[in-house]
Structures are given as C-alpha cells and as structure tokens.
Amino acid sequence: MKRLFIVAAAAVAISPAFAASGKSCEELKTEIAAKLEANHVKNFSLEIVEADKVADKKVVGSCERGSKKIVYSTGK
C-alpha cells in the first residue's frame, strides 16, 4: 500500500510539470523512471503510447503536445 501511495504521489507531482514541456517522449520517460527509482519503486515499467490507446492504464506523463502518454505498470 505504501508503494502505491508513493507511485501515485510521484505521478501527480510530475505529470503537470512534464505535460507542457518541450521534452522528447524518451527524455521524459527517462526522467520519470529516475524519479520513481529515487523513491525506491521497483518492478515497474513505463511505456509510451498514443493518447487514444491509454485504456485503463495509469498515465504518469504526456508528450508530443498531448498526442502521446507515458503509462506506468508494475511487475508481479
């Protein structure tokens, strides 16, 4: 439960900052991964997907003017 709270807090903290930035999707994905690792989150993956392909995944970043999203998932 603590891990989920940390991930949710990190996602909320970093999403708005990166949504308007001019960074590439790969650069943004690398920065988000570094922040998650700094919070001791393990067994996660980040994936860049088209905005309309997000479905029920947890969005932690937006790039290419909102046309792509970075989604978070955990390993089992």
Residue pairs with C-beta under 8 A, 6 or more apart in sequence:
3 41
6 39
6 40
6 41
7 36
7 39
7 41
7 44
7 58
7 72
7 74
10 35
10 36
10 39
10 41
10 60
11 58
11 59
11 60
11 72
14 31
14 32
14 35
14 60
14 61
15 59
15 60
15 61
15 62
18 28
18 31
18 32
18 61
18 62
18 63
19 61
19 62
19 66
21 28
23 31
23 63
24 63
25 48
25 63
25 64
25 68
25 70
26 48
28 61
28 63
28 70
29 46
29 48
29 61
29 70
32 46
32 60
32 61
32 70
32 72
33 44
33 46
36 44
36 72
43 74
43 75
43 76
44 72
44 73
44 74
44 75
45 72
45 73
45 74
45 75
46 60
46 70
46 71
46 72
47 57
47 70
47 71
47 73
48 63
48 68
48 69
48 70
49 57
49 68
49 69
49 70
49 71
50 67
50 68
50 69
51 62
51 66
51 67
51 68
51 69
54 69
54 71
57 71
57 72
57 73
58 71
58 72
58 73
59 69
59 70
59 71
59 72
60 70
60 71
60 72
61 69
61 70
62 68
62 69
62 70
63 69
63 70
